Amino acid sequence: MATPAGTSSTPKMNGNSQIYCTGDLLHTIQTAVPKIFDDSKTFVDMKLNFPPAKTLTDFEALMDAKNRTPSRDDLIEFVNKYFSPKGTELELWTPTDWKENPSFLDLIPDPDLKQWGMELNNIWKDLGRKMKDDVLKNPEYYSIIPVPNPVIIPGGRFIEFYYWDSYWIIRGLLYSDMHDTARGMIENFMSIVKRIGFIPNGGRVYYHGRSQPPLLTGMVKSYVDFTNDDLFAINALEVLEHEYEYFVNNHAVQVKGHNLTVYRDSSTGPRPESYREDVETGEKFATEDAREDHYSELKSAAESGMDFSSRWFINENGTNEGNLTHLKTRSIVPVDLNAFLYWNAKLIAEFHAKAGNVEKVTEYENKAQKLLLGIQEVLWNEEAGCWLDYDMINQKPRNYFVATNLSPLWVKAFNISDTEKISKSVLNYIAVNKLDSFAGGVPNTLSNTGEQWDFPNVWAPMQYIVVEGLNNLNTPEAKNLSKSWAMRWVKSNFKAYSDDFHMYEKYNAEKFGGHGSGGEYGVQTGFGWSNGVIIEWLAKHGRELDNGGGRGGAAASRVMSLVGVAAVTIVALIAGRVLW
């Protein structure tokens, strides 16, 4: 069973935690009947009009005056007086290093795909945000975490930066020759680690108890690969080591004699941004302790980035069938988190080598090798021919397909000498699970539960991990499948974009060009990581891609005139003003 280690650190919340993170005000507003906001995230993204102390004092006065049972109209009146609409802390920002014709476009001969690449490059301007000066002057009035540099946001309801989204956004920016914007986002993350010890899930104080898959070191590696700025990596080492040690110390479990890690939240109560939803599912538990455990499981799953999925379900029979009440994230040793930490250790060793620090190189190579041994002995499953998450409750591997089972391939968390054997095993695993049979890409899981990280949804980051991982095997069969899946993904995304000029947060494995659905909120457009993955694969595979028939094919029905594009842009801007 698990043996946790270490203690948690949480960000300082500028005295507003009793408003945005926990407390009677948050609970009362978020659980009003009928509900005040369709999306629970709306309220906790709103700006305070008065200092937190006055807001809380006046709210208590309201509660006392109304015998602790204010009406919905009372609460709406209070919110309208004491809060400003969400997004008022941000302003639209056009990146100063944006280029009309970035170099990746030269790698795309097909005219329709090149036009699409230009439009994806334009989207960076739509997703650019800069914090207003008042956020730095009066941070206690906001739930947003102040950072020094502008950011590219994911899009839709996600109007702040998100940790793991930013890895693929940054790669897209680098391929778009926007090195300054990419560097600024990385520096934002490093500044947060310096201030609070780790990077929260997203750029809001209410994410204070959890992070996301640790990809900051990978961001630095991407930046250095594009710019050859070794000094940037060397100067980042103290921060990167700190984040690595934070994860190891605060997420540790011991399994079969190996120190591995799990996703784990350190806060209490429901998720503020999904408060109402969590309270409703929590009502199915008989005791306060059981409800608190459930809230922790929800937030731990959110830390994984996969909120939510049957990946985290363990029912009374030890299987993955169930619903959110069966979440047991903290008891599942995940393949991806341990693979990512192995990668972090290897990269930190690499950066120390650039600095000539042999002692540190040895230290982090040793850490990497210990993790690799644990991944091999606990998570590799010979019978399945792949890596599998491990169930610590029932002490057994979880033999259910999830795209992250292949994540060690992406970060090369395997013995290179075993490449031929692993390639054969993994390709057989892919064949047995019929993963090549889906027109819209490899689904995240094969379980159809209605949760957004389950079948039939397909996600750009998971597609990227699988495709680039297969390519890393470097066998002809794996490389061919990798290229085939990358090109299929590009064409399917192109079809979806051709239909309505949107890039989506998630797509549909069963439908070529179909967008995803399910989960706690509607389908989101924008969309940062989808844009980044497509731009990279247009750059890598553009010379071999066509749109399936030139101007007489899929794009024939697509009106790409300047008038049409301008109209879509105007609509987007109008929607943007309403939303922000």
Helices and strands as residue ranges (DSSP letters): H 17-20, H 24-30, H 40-44, E 47-48, H 52-65, H 72-82, E 83-84, E 90-92, G 103-107, H 111-126, E 128-131, H 133-137, G 139-141, E 151-152, H 165-175, H 179-196, G 205-207, H 216-227, H 230-250, E 252-255, E 258-261, G 272-274, H 275-282, H 288-304, G 310-312, G 324-326, G 329-331, E 332-333, H 335-355, H 358-374, I 375-379, E 380-381, E 386-387, E 390-391, E 396-397, G 403-406, H 407-411, G 416-418, H 419-432, G 435-437, E 457-458, H 460-473, H 476-500, E 507-508, H 528-541, G 542-544, G 550-552, G 554-557, H 562-579
